[in-house]
């Protein structure tokens, strides 16, 4: 259910360096959703052991997060209340 009926504020939930699966954050994510927020959980790391060991460029991670969030916001369209 969207908080304002047709739109809802968006929370960008950034995970820790190696904690890419949303499972450990799911209780908090569900709580935010029940409060009427749209929660985006962008992947900023490359997966797997090799990815975690070699993918440590903070700038690349930041750009992946930004690109991922922008893609999600574009798909959400007017459902995402960008003013809150």
MOTA-V739759 format. One record per residue. N is the residue number from 1. RES is the residue in one small letter. SS is DSSP state (alpha for helix, beta for strand, coil for the rest). PHI is phi in radians with two decimals (NA if undefined). NEAR is the number of other ideal C-beta (glycine too) atoms within 8 Angstrom. Layout:
BEGIN
N,RES,SS,PHI,NEAR
N,RES,SS,PHI,NEAR
END
This chain:
BEGIN
1,x,coil,NA,3
2,x,coil,-1.41,10
3,x,coil,-0.98,11
4,x,coil,-1.81,8
5,x,coil,1.55,5
6,x,coil,-2.05,6
7,x,coil,-2.58,10
8,x,beta,-2.65,12
9,x,beta,-1.16,9
10,x,beta,-1.96,13
11,x,beta,-1.94,9
12,x,beta,-1.71,8
13,x,coil,-1.74,12
14,x,coil,-1.63,6
15,x,coil,-1.55,9
16,x,coil,-1.28,4
17,x,coil,-0.84,5
18,x,coil,-1.88,6
19,x,coil,-1.81,8
20,x,coil,-1.40,7
21,x,coil,-1.39,5
22,x,alpha,-1.26,9
23,x,alpha,-0.93,5
24,x,alpha,-1.27,6
25,x,alpha,-1.78,11
26,x,alpha,-1.03,8
27,x,alpha,-1.07,6
28,x,alpha,-1.23,8
29,x,alpha,-1.07,12
30,x,alpha,-1.07,8
31,x,alpha,-1.05,8
32,x,alpha,-1.09,11
33,x,alpha,-1.10,10
34,x,alpha,-1.15,6
35,x,coil,-1.42,7
36,x,coil,1.75,10
37,x,coil,-1.66,11
38,x,beta,-1.58,12
39,x,beta,-1.92,10
40,x,beta,-1.85,12
41,x,coil,-2.17,9
42,x,coil,-1.25,11
43,x,coil,-1.51,8
44,x,coil,-1.90,10
45,x,coil,-1.87,11
46,x,coil,-1.39,7
47,x,coil,-1.40,7
48,x,alpha,1.40,6
49,x,alpha,-1.11,5
50,x,alpha,-1.12,6
51,x,alpha,-1.07,10
52,x,alpha,-1.14,12
53,x,alpha,-1.33,6
54,x,alpha,-1.89,7
55,x,coil,-1.72,10
56,x,coil,-2.26,4
57,x,coil,-1.44,6
58,x,alpha,-1.03,6
59,x,alpha,-1.19,6
60,x,alpha,-1.12,8
61,x,alpha,-1.09,11
62,x,alpha,-1.07,9
63,x,alpha,-1.18,8
64,x,alpha,-1.10,11
65,x,alpha,-1.10,12
66,x,alpha,-1.08,8
67,x,alpha,-1.09,8
68,x,alpha,-1.13,12
69,x,alpha,-1.14,11
70,x,alpha,-1.08,8
71,x,alpha,-1.08,8
72,x,alpha,-1.12,10
73,x,alpha,-1.09,11
74,x,alpha,-1.11,7
75,x,alpha,-1.20,6
76,x,alpha,-1.26,10
77,x,alpha,1.03,6
78,x,alpha,-1.28,6
79,x,alpha,-1.18,9
80,x,beta,-1.52,11
81,x,beta,-1.41,10
82,x,coil,-1.43,6
83,x,coil,-1.57,3
84,x,coil,-2.27,4
END
